[in-house]
């Protein structure tokens, strides 16, 4: 397939056309023509603890996360550095009542204990990843950690 013919095939889709033209300019061409992009919904969820501004020492990060294709893992970051992967699959009947049509929702809870954080103003970010690899930051919290 010539470069011109490949560009003509996807002319009606501007974003796909721009991407394909960039690939063609770089000397790359799909073996079997243009591919469709499949959109997967992002995970959703909530962090119930800690709350913004709380003063904590050793503390637990907990909440719930769900996705149509299930949650692979929930990661917690402190000031941009990965702290750990939360224990997931915790029974959450309240979330199951709120989202009855989502598969696996009854086991949507997660929890991670953080014990080694230094004192001071810190930011916690919780990120959920679905089984298909879609990720979303489901919460960000500003907290002040005090000595233990």
Buried (B, 14 or more C-beta within 10 A) or exposed (E): EEEEEBEEBBEEEEEBBEBBBEEBEEEEEEEEEBEEEEEEEBBBBEBEEBEEEEEBEEBBBBBBBBBBBBBBBBBBBBEEEEBBBBEBEBEBEEBBEEBEEBEBBBBBBBBBEBEEBEEEEBEBBBBBBBBBEBBBBBBEBEBEBEEE
